Amino acid sequence: MTLVTFKRHRTKGYVRYRIRSPKLFKKTSFRTLDIGRKKHHQLIRARLKSTGKYATQAVIVQKGTRPSKTILKRARKY
């Protein structure tokens, strides 16, 4: 399995920490899940091509906040 070690990407209002490459997932299965404060910390989840099970692709954090260790642990759990 190809894991990317929290590669950071900035967008207009958020910072995305990539966990796995988007190429590993089915294109039509991407979903967001709020963890922590609503709209401040979110997971991007999708179905893996290899197994069909949902896995975390990235963590999205609102700019100006940093993901706590707890948030990153939750991301790995899901």
N, C-alpha and C positions, 0 to 999 in steps of 0.2 A: 504494500500500500504506500502511495506517495503522500507523505505529510510535509507540509510547509510550516516552518517554525514561526508562527505569528508574524508573517510579513505584513507590514503596515501600509495602508493606502488611504490618503486623505481625499474626502469629497467636500462639497460645499459646507455642510453642517455636521458631518460625522467623520469618524476615523474607523476604518474597517481593518480588523486583524484577521488575516486569512489563515486558516488552519489546514485545509485541504484544497487541492486544485479543483476548480469548477469542472474541469474535464472529466473528473471521476463520477459526476452526477448526471442523472437524466435531466434534460433541459426543462421539461414541463413540471417538475416536481418541487421547485424551490418555494420555501415558505419562511416567514419570519416569526419569531417567538420572543415575546417580552420576558426578560429576566431582570430582576432588580427593579429599579424605578421605571415606570412606563415611558416608553420612547427615549429613554436614556441609555439603556443597555438592551440589545437585541441579539438573538442568534439567527443566522441564516442556516436553514436546514433543508435537506433534499434527500431523495432516494439515490443510493449508490447504484451504479450500473452493474457492479459485480454481484451484489447480494440482494438488492431490492429493498434493503432496510434503510430507514432514515438515519442520517448522521449529520453532524455539524460541519458546515463548510466555512463559516466565518463568524466573528463577533463584531457587532456594530456598537460604537460608543459615541455619544454626543460630544462634539468638540468642547473643550474646556473641562472635561472630566476624564479621569483615567480609570481603566478597568481595575478593580481590586483583585487580589488573589482569589477571593471567593468567587467572583464572577468568572474568572478564567478557569477555575476548577469546575464550576457548573457547566461551562462550555465543553470541557473535555468529557464530562459525565454524559451529556446528551449526545 
